[in-house]
């Protein structure tokens, strides 16, 4: 029997990842694309859910990441950018040691707590402009940091 990427994500995901996957299922999000398995080492999970928003969950080199965008999937943003835009604060890059890789991005943010309000916020009329401005500022910070 072939293992699905979703089943594998439930198996290897931390409690927050599993809670987020459960929340998506309980709130009418359909899994529209999946790839990955335990036999893939680089980028071994990608899950895309569609509902009132598009949600992408990735696992790459044992690190989880989540991106969210409008229901049509035209654009996805990192959760750190979305929460900064929603909260009207400046996006900040985590200052981690070069050899430190957090198991989940963004560090210290609980997906299952933030995702519902981020999705609701994306429905507000000015959210797209705010997130685009925050995303541009975040990209500039990273460009200056990485050169």
N, C-alpha and C positions, 0 to 999 in steps of 0.2 A: 504494500500500500504506500502511495506517495504521501509524504508529509506536506501540508500546506505551509506557506510562509506565516500565515496567521497563527496556526497551531504552534509553530516553532517560536513565534514571538511571545505567545502566552507561556510557553515553557521556559524561555531564557530571560524574559523581561523581568525587571524589578517590580516591586509592588505598585509603584506609580504608573509604569507603562501598562501593566495589566489592568489597573483601575481605569486608565484612559481608554484602553481598548473596550472594556466593558461599558463605559459611559457612551462611547460612540455607538455601540450596538443597541444599547437601551434607548438612545435618542434618535433613532431612525436613520443613521448614517449607513450607507451601503458600501461594502468593500468592492471597489470597481477595478482595482488592479493590485496584483501582488506578485512578488518574485523573491526568491531566496530560499535558503535551506541551511542546515548545519554543514553541508558539504561545500558551501561557498565561503571563502575566507575574506574576500574584499567586498564590502557592501552586501553583507549576506541577508539583509531583510529590507524590503521596500513595500510598504502598504499604502494604498491611496483609498481614502474614504470620501464619499460625496453625500451631501445632505444640504443643510442650509449654508454650508461652507465646504470647501475642499480641505481635507486634512491629509498630510503626508507624514508618515512615520518611517524613519530610516534607522538602521543599525549598521554601522561600519566600524570595523576594527574594535568591536565590543563597546562602542559609544553610540548612545541613542540620541536622535535629534527629531524635532517636530517642526513642521512648517504648515502654515494655515493661509488660506486665501478665500476669495469669493467662490460661491457655488459653481461658477462656470470654469473654475480652474485656470483662469488666464494668468494669474500671478500668485505666487506663494511667498510668504515672508517667514523669517525665523521668529519663534515665540518671543525671544528677547526683544526684538524690534517691535513686535506688536504690543507687548505689555508696556514698553517705554512710550510708544505713541498713545496708547489708550490712557496712560497715567500722566500724560503731558510732561514727561521728564526726559532728560538727555540720555541717550543710549550710552552705556558704558561697556567697554571691553573687559572681560574678566582677566585679572592679572594672575596668571598661573605660571608656574615654573615651566621652562621649555620642555621638560620631560614629563610633566604632569598632564594627564588626559582625563578629564572628569568622565564618569560613566554615563552621564546624561546632560544634555545641553538644554537650556542654559543652567549652569550650576546653581543649586539652591532654589530653583523654581519648581513647584509641584504642578505637573501638567494637568492632572485631573481636577485641580482647583482653579487653574487659570483658563483652561480651554473654554469652558462654557461662557465665561464673561467676555473673552476675546471674540468668540463667535457672535455673541449678541452685539458687542461694540462694532463689529465690522458691518452691521446693518445700518448704523447711523450715517446720516448724509455726509458728514465731513470726515469720516474715518479714512477714506481712501487718500485724501490729500494729506492728512496727518501722518499716516503710515509711510507714504512715499517720501515725505520730508524727513522723517526719522530714519528711514532706510538709506537715503542719500547721505545723511550725516554719519550714520554708522559705517557706510562704505568709505567715507573720507577718513574717518578715524582709523580704520583698518589699513587703508592705503598708506597713511602716514606711519603707522606702526610697522608695517611689513616692508615698506619701501617701494 
